[in-house]
Amino acid sequence: MIPSAALERFELVTRFNSPYVAHDRGRAVDLYPPTGQAPSPVAGTVLEHRTVETPSRPYAAPTDHLLLIRTEAPRYRLETDQQAIARVMHVKPTVSVGEHVSVGDTLGQPIRSGFFAPWVDNHLHVGFRRPDANLIRASGSLPLSLDIEVDPLRWDGTGVVREVGETFVMLDAPTHPAPGDRFVGIGSANAGVVLDGGLPHFERGGTFGRSAPTVQLLGATFERGDDGTFPWADRTIRVNGDPVLGLSLFAARTDRFGARIICPDRTFEVGEKLTVTVA
């Protein structure tokens, strides 16, 4: 379990808002820092640094980086009495193999990776492995939990565009009631949980905190699958009646918060009022 003191150094947190196998069943977390530096989410010793090729993207660097850190906190001690190995990606490191890092120490600079979709901002990808496991391959991380409470916010699907990107827009609703004080997210209408994932473009999602047999958003009901996630690939997000790629769901501490609509094929303007539905 990653402690709240480490997670509070980041503006945005998500376990399910990714299409990659490393995030299956929420076994990895993406942590979005507030600055151009990458604070370490763990304390320990840097074991290895690898540079890896990534898919070619016009907006991204041609290579990515994998840092392996042997943890030292008791919370990461396994039943074998070994310490779990933290895997951190998407950071160009300024630390060296053999160097000790504390929670919050700068690991390096976050980079724009070819593994990212175009609407994804710079972040740290973090997962944990057993020391005797394959530490390099994408799959195989340990179950992961986050020691934070995320307050669910009600949202009726409406809002005014406050920010426009090349592939997304962000609405002014729902509004974070206390930016910087705690994490919040768009809540399920029928359960006191926050939804997490890319609906429906990343096919399945999850929740923060406890789970529930069903969750609801804007009148649509999703049933929990056998793996504990919520399949939603067959749903459609519509904005003012027309389909868009999807809706990004996450937990955030920042005032730069609101419903984030992924719409690379649509154009909206700041100040435009939108109504979002799920079918």
C-alpha positions as semicolon CSV with decimal commas, in nm:
position;residue;x (nm);y (nm);z (nm)
1;M;0,000;0,000;0,000
2;I;0,145;0,336;-0,103
3;P;0,100;0,575;0,193
4;S;-0,090;0,900;0,175
5;A;0,223;1,104;0,258
6;A;0,378;0,988;-0,070
7;L;0,062;1,023;-0,280
8;E;-0,010;1,377;-0,160
9;R;0,298;1,496;-0,350
10;F;0,105;1,440;-0,672
11;E;-0,185;1,630;-0,828
12;L;-0,359;1,339;-0,994
13;V;-0,371;0,964;-0,929
14;T;-0,517;0,677;-1,133
15;R;-0,481;0,299;-1,137
16;F;-0,716;0,216;-1,425
17;N;-0,688;0,505;-1,671
18;S;-0,450;0,316;-1,901
19;P;-0,479;0,047;-2,171
20;Y;-0,154;-0,133;-2,082
21;V;-0,125;-0,482;-1,935
22;A;0,079;-0,346;-1,642
23;H;-0,242;-0,185;-1,512
24;D;-0,454;-0,501;-1,530
25;R;-0,673;-0,527;-1,220
26;G;-0,522;-0,203;-1,091
27;R;-0,174;-0,349;-1,027
28;A;0,002;-0,024;-1,117
29;V;-0,063;0,343;-1,052
30;D;0,007;0,655;-1,256
31;L;0,113;0,956;-1,047
32;Y;0,101;1,304;-1,202
33;P;0,346;1,551;-1,040
34;P;0,266;1,922;-1,011
35;T;0,607;2,034;-1,148
36;G;0,867;1,930;-1,403
37;Q;1,038;1,709;-1,145
38;A;0,956;1,349;-1,050
39;P;0,944;1,296;-0,670
40;S;1,015;0,941;-0,560
41;P;0,706;0,765;-0,418
42;V;0,928;0,524;-0,222
43;A;1,247;0,517;-0,018
44;G;1,517;0,271;-0,111
45;T;1,823;0,196;-0,324
46;V;1,836;0,229;-0,703
47;L;1,912;-0,119;-0,840
48;E;1,900;-0,065;-1,214
49;H;1,825;0,183;-1,489
50;R;1,723;0,072;-1,838
51;T;1,650;0,276;-2,148
52;V;1,382;0,121;-2,368
53;E;1,240;0,195;-2,712
54;T;0,881;0,313;-2,732
55;P;0,614;0,328;-3,003
56;S;0,694;0,611;-3,244
57;R;0,476;0,915;-3,173
58;P;0,522;1,265;-3,317
59;Y;0,459;1,416;-2,972
60;A;0,686;1,186;-2,769
61;A;1,049;1,099;-2,703
62;P;1,186;0,797;-2,895
63;T;1,294;0,621;-2,574
64;D;1,162;0,571;-2,222
65;H;1,331;0,476;-1,896
66;L;1,275;0,208;-1,630
67;L;1,408;0,258;-1,277
68;L;1,418;-0,033;-1,031
69;I;1,430;0,064;-0,662
70;R;1,467;-0,182;-0,375
71;T;1,223;-0,057;-0,113
72;E;1,310;-0,039;0,256
73;A;0,986;0,052;0,439
74;P;0,817;-0,228;0,640
75;R;0,495;-0,175;0,442
76;Y;0,671;-0,317;0,134
77;R;0,811;-0,625;0,311
78;L;0,679;-0,947;0,159
79;E;0,576;-1,266;0,337
80;T;0,918;-1,409;0,238
81;D;1,077;-1,128;0,447
82;Q;1,216;-0,975;0,126
83;Q;1,156;-0,617;0,021
84;A;0,945;-0,552;-0,287
85;I;1,109;-0,388;-0,588
86;A;0,945;-0,069;-0,713
87;R;0,931;-0,018;-1,091
88;V;0,915;0,347;-1,200
89;M;0,877;0,445;-1,565
90;H;0,849;0,764;-1,774
91;V;1,129;0,949;-1,589
92;K;1,467;1,049;-1,735
93;P;1,675;0,978;-1,425
94;T;1,922;1,201;-1,250
95;V;1,988;0,931;-0,988
96;S;2,248;0,657;-1,029
97;V;2,254;0,284;-0,963
98;G;2,349;0,227;-0,598
99;E;2,217;0,565;-0,487
100;H;1,977;0,586;-0,192
101;V;1,658;0,790;-0,235
102;S;1,401;0,903;0,020
103;V;1,032;0,964;-0,040
104;G;1,004;1,296;-0,219
105;D;1,361;1,303;-0,351
106;T;1,381;1,394;-0,719
107;L;1,434;1,091;-0,940
108;G;1,469;1,301;-1,254
109;Q;1,252;1,470;-1,512
110;P;0,919;1,326;-1,631
111;I;0,924;1,264;-2,005
112;R;0,655;1,241;-2,268
113;S;0,663;0,873;-2,359
114;G;0,560;0,699;-2,678
115;F;0,355;0,469;-2,455
116;F;0,121;0,763;-2,383
117;A;-0,201;0,836;-2,568
118;P;-0,194;1,194;-2,702
119;W;-0,430;1,324;-2,431
120;V;-0,219;1,185;-2,144
121;D;0,000;1,428;-1,946
122;N;0,346;1,348;-1,806
123;H;0,341;1,112;-1,509
124;L;0,524;0,839;-1,318
125;H;0,412;0,480;-1,372
126;V;0,468;0,280;-1,050
127;G;0,430;-0,090;-0,973
128;F;0,589;-0,347;-0,739
129;R;0,749;-0,689;-0,794
130;R;0,895;-0,972;-0,594
131;P;1,277;-0,964;-0,610
132;D;1,285;-1,308;-0,777
133;A;1,024;-1,213;-1,041
134;N;1,094;-1,082;-1,390
135;L;1,153;-0,715;-1,314
136;I;1,161;-0,599;-1,675
137;R;0,849;-0,731;-1,847
138;A;0,531;-0,523;-1,835
139;S;0,308;-0,778;-1,659
140;G;0,356;-0,950;-1,326
141;S;0,328;-0,674;-1,067
142;L;0,188;-0,735;-0,719
143;P;-0,162;-0,626;-0,612
144;L;-0,155;-0,258;-0,526
145;S;-0,360;-0,040;-0,293
146;L;-0,348;0,330;-0,212
147;D;-0,370;0,471;0,139
148;I;-0,588;0,769;0,051
149;E;-0,949;0,863;0,090
150;V;-1,105;1,007;-0,225
151;D;-1,424;1,209;-0,182
152;P;-1,694;1,135;-0,441
153;L;-1,842;1,439;-0,612
154;R;-2,188;1,445;-0,764
155;W;-2,208;1,542;-1,130
156;D;-2,516;1,581;-1,346
157;G;-2,327;1,564;-1,675
158;T;-2,333;1,937;-1,750
159;G;-2,062;2,199;-1,746
160;V;-1,890;2,484;-1,926
161;V;-1,561;2,430;-2,110
162;R;-1,280;2,585;-1,903
163;E;-0,978;2,440;-2,085
164;V;-0,918;2,317;-2,440
165;G;-0,636;2,085;-2,546
166;E;-0,559;1,931;-2,883
167;T;-0,738;1,607;-2,795
168;F;-0,951;1,690;-2,490
169;V;-1,155;1,954;-2,311
170;M;-1,204;2,005;-1,938
171;L;-1,527;2,130;-1,788
172;D;-1,576;2,357;-1,486
173;A;-1,784;2,088;-1,316
174;P;-1,780;1,913;-1,084
175;T;-1,585;2,165;-0,878
176;H;-1,315;2,065;-0,629
177;P;-1,442;2,196;-0,291
178;A;-1,095;2,229;-0,132
179;P;-0,808;2,223;-0,385
180;G;-0,481;2,105;-0,234
181;D;-0,651;1,972;0,077
182;R;-0,768;1,629;-0,036
183;F;-0,835;1,402;-0,332
184;V;-1,172;1,407;-0,505
185;G;-1,322;1,246;-0,814
186;I;-1,645;1,188;-1,000
187;G;-1,855;0,958;-0,784
188;S;-2,091;0,673;-0,857
189;A;-2,453;0,780;-0,822
190;N;-2,550;0,467;-0,625
191;A;-2,242;0,407;-0,407
192;G;-2,003;0,630;-0,217
193;V;-1,704;0,552;-0,436
194;V;-1,504;0,742;-0,698
195;L;-1,479;0,599;-1,050
196;D;-1,141;0,546;-1,214
197;G;-1,051;0,475;-1,577
198;G;-1,109;0,577;-1,937
199;L;-1,477;0,526;-2,018
200;P;-1,511;0,353;-2,262
201;H;-1,181;0,397;-2,453
202;F;-0,976;0,193;-2,202
203;E;-1,245;-0,081;-2,195
204;R;-1,268;-0,133;-1,816
205;G;-1,225;0,064;-1,498
206;G;-1,236;0,047;-1,123
207;T;-1,295;0,247;-0,808
208;F;-1,097;0,413;-0,532
209;G;-1,135;0,261;-0,189
210;R;-1,391;-0,012;-0,144
211;S;-1,558;-0,171;-0,441
212;A;-1,927;-0,231;-0,508
213;P;-2,125;-0,488;-0,709
214;T;-2,256;-0,211;-0,935
215;V;-2,170;0,152;-1,002
216;Q;-2,370;0,417;-1,187
217;L;-2,280;0,723;-1,390
218;L;-2,525;0,956;-1,565
219;G;-2,798;0,693;-1,562
220;A;-2,582;0,403;-1,685
221;T;-2,521;0,102;-1,458
222;F;-2,201;-0,106;-1,469
223;E;-2,166;-0,448;-1,307
224;R;-1,841;-0,561;-1,150
225;G;-1,671;-0,844;-1,338
226;D;-1,504;-1,154;-1,197
227;D;-1,166;-0,977;-1,192
228;G;-1,303;-0,693;-0,978
229;T;-1,311;-0,436;-1,258
230;F;-1,606;-0,280;-1,440
231;P;-1,629;-0,361;-1,813
232;W;-1,763;-0,065;-2,011
233;A;-1,622;-0,097;-2,363
234;D;-1,970;-0,135;-2,514
235;R;-2,088;0,206;-2,388
236;T;-2,082;0,539;-2,571
237;I;-2,013;0,885;-2,432
238;R;-2,210;1,159;-2,608
239;V;-2,163;1,534;-2,581
240;N;-2,462;1,744;-2,683
241;G;-2,599;1,431;-2,849
242;D;-2,295;1,339;-3,059
243;P;-2,041;1,063;-2,973
244;V;-1,689;1,135;-2,847
245;L;-1,403;0,900;-2,768
246;G;-1,459;0,897;-2,394
247;L;-1,445;1,040;-2,044
248;S;-1,133;1,033;-1,827
249;L;-1,196;0,938;-1,461
250;F;-0,935;0,983;-1,187
251;A;-0,865;1,129;-0,842
252;A;-0,723;1,481;-0,812
253;R;-0,610;1,734;-0,549
254;T;-0,576;2,035;-0,778
255;D;-0,810;2,317;-0,874
256;R;-0,739;2,213;-1,235
257;F;-1,016;1,962;-1,195
258;G;-1,339;1,888;-1,371
259;A;-1,490;1,638;-1,611
260;R;-1,225;1,564;-1,876
261;I;-1,374;1,474;-2,215
262;I;-1,150;1,294;-2,464
263;C;-1,250;1,423;-2,806
264;P;-0,968;1,421;-3,068
265;D;-1,225;1,438;-3,351
266;R;-1,442;1,717;-3,209
267;T;-1,387;2,090;-3,155
268;F;-1,525;2,286;-2,861
269;E;-1,461;2,640;-2,741
270;V;-1,386;2,782;-2,396
271;G;-1,716;2,901;-2,247
272;E;-1,927;2,653;-2,443
273;K;-2,191;2,469;-2,239
274;L;-2,188;2,092;-2,278
275;T;-2,414;1,808;-2,169
276;V;-2,257;1,464;-2,134
277;T;-2,453;1,138;-2,145
278;V;-2,366;0,768;-2,128
279;A;-2,553;0,521;-2,348
